[in-house]
Every structure is written in C-alpha cells, then in structure tokens.
Amino acid sequence: MTTIRDVAKHANVSAATVSRVLNKKGYVSKEAEEAVLTAIKELNFRPNAVARTLYNKSSRMIGLIVPDITNPFFPELARAVEDVALTYGYTVVLCNADGNVEKEHNYIEALKQKYVDGIILTTNQLSFSDEEEVGVPMVALDRIIGSKIPTVVSSNEEGGAAAARHLIENGCRFLAHLRGPKGLATAEDRLSGFRKVVEQSGVANVIVEADFHFEKSEQVTAKLLEHHPTIDGIFASSDVSAAGAIKAATAMGKKVPDDLQVIGFDGIPFGEMLVPSLTTIAQPIYKMGAMAARLLIKLIENKPLERFYYELPTELIKRQTTRRKEENNE
Amino acid sequence: MTTIRDVAKHANVSAATVSRVLNKKGYVSKEAEEAVLTAIKELNFRPNAVARTLYNKSSRMIGLIVPDITNPFFPELARAVEDVALTYGYTVVLCNADGNVEKEHNYIEALKQKYVDGIILTTNQLSFSDEEEVGVPMVALDRIIGSKIPTVVSSNEEGGAAAARHLIENGCRFLAHLRGPKGLATAEDRLSGFRKVVEQSGVANVIVEADFHFEKSEQVTAKLLEHHPTIDGIFASSDVSAAGAIKAATAMGKKVPDDLQVIGFDGIPFGEMLVPSLTTIAQPIYKMGAMAARLLIKLIENKPLERFYYELPTELIKRQTTRRKEENNE
C-alpha cells in the first residue's frame, strides 16, 4: 500500500508537507503543492481514512438514531439522510434505540468514541438540553429535544386540524380519534389540532389510545364501533393505525367509506397499496430527512443556521377511504 | 480527556504496557495488568476507538449494503443485522446502492478506507468472485455472489412450487405468475418452482414481468385480466407485487378470493394489514439477517464456518386472498 512517505519521496518534499496538503492546513508553496498532487495521482495514493480521522478528529460519518427502522415511517427518512450524506461525502451509521433512553445514551457514547461528526436523533426523550451537553453536533428529527438543538418536524397540529375538517366537510357527525402515544409531542399535536376543530364545530367525538400500532388499533376500533355504532368518521394518528381501523370495521360488516370514513397520518407508500386506498395527511418524510442531514452538515462545517426550528407543511391526500362531495372536488 | 499516558502514570507502568493490556497483545505481568485495570477504572478511562482502529486495523463496524431501505423487504433485514451486531459490540453503516455496480464498488472502497471489519452485501451483481478480491470479510444476503463468499438465502424455488400447489389445490385452473426481475436469482428460482408444478399438473398458465413493483404489477394485471378474463389464480413474486394485482383486480370488479385467488411472496408485515389479508410464502427475513451477521462476525474473528451456503425454509401462510377448501384445513 502506498504511504505518505512514498508520496513525499516521489514529490521530493517532506512527509509533513504532504500531510499539510492533504489536510489543507498550514503553509505549502505552490510548487510543493503541485508536486504532491502529481505524486498522489501518479502513485494512485489514497490517504488512509482512519489516520485522517485521528488527525482531524473527524470520521466523515454521521450517526442516525431511530426508534425502529421496521416502523414504516423511518426507512424513507433514513434513505433521505443517507442520500444527502453521500452527496457531502459522509456515511451513515444506523442505530435502532427502541425509544429506550439507556440505549440512546449508549449509542451516543459509542458514536462519539468513533468520532462521528454529528448525530441525527429521533427520540421521545428530553434527556439532552443542548449541544454542549451532548458534545457533538446534533439535529432532532420529528421530535423536539431542546431549543439549542436544530429541529425538523412537520406541522402536526395543522395536520390534525385538516383531518378533522376533511371528515366534517364530508358529512361525518360522530368522529373518533385513534391517538398516538401519550407524552409524544407529535401525537399530542395531532390530537390538539383535531380537538380544536371538533370543539369549534360541535360534532360528537371520542378519543382512544392506539399507539400508532396496527393490532392495537384493530382492537380498540372493534370495541369503539361496538359501543358507538353511529361513529361515521375515524382519524387515525398514523397510516398503520388507520389500516387497523379499516380491518376491524370491515370485519364487522361496515363499508369504507360508505358507512365509515377513515383518514390516516404519515403518507407512507403503503397507504396507496390498500384497497380502498387510504386518504391521509402526508408528512414530507423524505424532505424532513434531507433537511435534517443538511442542517447537521452545516453545523459540522461551522456554517451559520438561519433558524433552529423548521416545521414543514403536511398535505391532505384524498384517496378512497373518505367520500368526495363532488367528483371534481379534488 | 484521560489518555493512555495518564493511565500509565497512575499505574506506574509504561504507556506500551497499557497499550498491551488494552489490545490483549504481548506479555504483561499479572501485577502490571491489575495496576492498569485499576487505573482505567479509577480514572474512568475510555480507550479511544479511533486510535484502537488504527492500531488493530479494526473499527468494530460492519457495512450493510442494500439496494434500497425503502423497499419493505429490507428494514427487517437491517434491523436483524443491527441487533446481532450490537450484541457483539459492532455498529452498522447503512448504504443504499440501488443495485448499481458503480455505487456498490464506491461504497466498498469507502468502507474499507474506514477499516470496517466486514461487509454484508445484498446485490444482484456477480462482480466479486471471492473474499480475496474484495479484501475484507463479506457475506452475501438474499443473493449468491460467489462460492467462497458465505451466502444466506431462503428456499425460493420450493417457495414458488408451494405457491403454485396451493393455488391448484384450491381449485384454480388458469394461473398467472407476476415474475420478478430477469436475471435476479431469487426471481428466477421462484419462477422455476412455479413452472415445475404447473407443467406437472397441466394447468394453463401465463408468465409476465412485474419487477416486484407495485404500479407495474397493477398495470400488467389489468392488461392480463382483460386479455384472459378466465385467470382465477395469481402468484406474485413479492407481497408488494401481489398488492398491485389485487388493486387492479378489484378496480375491474373482480372479488378476491371468490373470483380470483392471489398469493404473494416475502411475508412482510404489510400483507397482514391488507383487507382481505394476503396469503403469502413467507421468508424468515429476520432470521436471514441475523444469520448473515453471525456468519460475518465468525469470519471476522477467524472462526471456522460449517458451510458456505445456508438456505432457510420458506413457509406458506394462509390468509384471506386464497380460498380454504375446508374451514379446518389450516
């Protein structure tokens, strides 16, 4: 393998000069720089990434900590982070922390030990108050961690309001909301948007916990429809939760959307594959991941950020699980 | 930050001795070792992972190259790899290569530069003939790369045969197979299993390409059912492809499973969320990922492998898109 010493010999300069050229640090004469670059090319020299890491305390890696990559919201997010990272020459270390504080801390320690340049964290925990405490640049994705940590979320509250409005405009008179986990900001915000609209319009409503979970949503919907057979609209806090609701309703002989209209939240590809296809409040998942990666790389490169809080708009996607008042309504 | 020198001073030994203890290499007296371990504990010293990487040429990282993490087959695989890696103290670098040979090579080079200890590769390409050529321990997952590279796949051919048998036993008389990409071993094997059974039983059949792709499967199924309205059974080469077929059939007024029975392949969670829920040939996805990770770590640690080829059994999961001959049939 070619070393810095081989390059120095070939270029007729010192190893320290080669190092200065490689790391773009310190003074090097124009001629020496050219000689080094020519030698690098002729010898097909690739500076050892690990040695550079030790020297620069930068590994050109970023850590991505998600609760669970098998939750269908996260693959697209991870893909976006990796795509942007790749463009800037970074690789991505994937960590599944299951929303477990101890696991998150262990991952952060392990990642710092490997000199990752930064971390993107999707967490429900409020264990980090600012960047200083973490000791490495960090961006929060889909969750708010602290005011000094740049955050990318979607407009969950407005999305929850839009879901309720859509059901009411479509004629629903008794709404159920399958809410996400208690204490989770995204779930609370969706609920809050929903609640404001139903209270304003005065339609009957009932709220139950379903944890974004398919089986749980199926179970709570079955009970709900048994107790309240006149429920005619369900807003589920995730697309997977909506699928559970539809499954339960269909099993009880209810027709979607004729007897019961259902709207989800997320906009994952799977919603389109359902029959009938799922009306949903779509988050710009790929954009959120890409923006988090870009913000993190700015932080790493000590570039100024315009803001620390980015809320991207959600969008109502009308498909087949809600009615259309007029065919040319869309 | 505590350094090796601080530990050496505290333990009253040389830095070289501390290094030998940390790396478990070379002779160290019992007393010196104990003094070093005590000093490490008292000073709360954490050996720098990057410096160790440079010394040992091991980063305790493994690279996982997949075509695209947003393809719903791969998140569970990635999760399994990461779970096993974590148990053995390794972290996982995630790479999306889109089945592009150049991207794969670039990733492999970048990963080697970072001294990853090994790579798990899911690829359609036959560009690596053995481990020597890659220069780093490698395991092939879901695809066969070369005879000297340990490989984990599921029994695709037997799975294809089981799908065809199930449809025929359920009374189908005209089968269609939505095959996966040409040249992809997994897709070819599923086709081959299907073909053997239909030829033996003499039922009519037609084979079309659908690339595991939702929209493409929807389109080809619509055409297929238009030309051949008597098709009464479809074997789709992936669950996503099956969802496309069901969507097209439903749009044409066909009832699944009464008019048309459909069986998929993969066993991803999403199949269960469909209404009706999807009958499928399930691969043991998590097991495949976990086994690949365990094999790779054995390779890394120079432990002997029993075999180089592991084919895990697939399983017919009967749900609602195929008929049940008798209710107690399952």
Interface residues (C-beta under 8 A of the other chain):
Chain A: R46 N48 A49 V50 A51 T53 L54 S59 M61 L64 D68 I69 T70 P72 F74 P75 E76 A78 R79 E82 D83 T91 V92 V93 L94 C95 N96 A110 L111 Q113 K114 Y115 F214 V240 A243 G244 I246 K247 T250 P269 F270 E272 M273 L274 V275 S277
Chain B: R46 N48 A49 V50 A51 T53 L54 S59 M61 L64 D68 I69 T70 P72 F74 P75 E76 A78 R79 E82 D83 T91 V92 V93 L94 C95 N96 A110 L111 Q113 K114 Y115 F214 V240 A243 G244 I246 K247 T250 P269 F270 E272 M273 L274 V275 S277
